[in-house]
């Protein structure tokens, strides 16, 4: 959740060097950053097919699951404008980025 909502890369305007390159230069998301009301529904059906060689690989799920958070936020912003226009929201969806997107959707509605 934190990856697409908090981890913002900041680049030096003259040198182009990455300024948020270490834990001392950016906020690392933790369990304490999770909202108190964080509703999750788990898949409640049997798998249609067995996985390849009964694989329990963990490479892709941690990379892909954060997109569900980002797109849920994007859908919520879109709802502000009655889903009439796509919100101009890009990752990371920081509080500031969400506010800008909400203002854009309200203005375009």
Buried (B, 14 or more C-beta within 10 A) or exposed (E): BBBBBBBBEEEEEEEEEEEBEEEEEBEEBEEEEEEEEEEEEEEEEEEEEEEEEEEEEEEEEEEEEBEEBBEEBBEBBBEBBEEEEBBBBEBBBBEEBBEBBBEBBEEEE
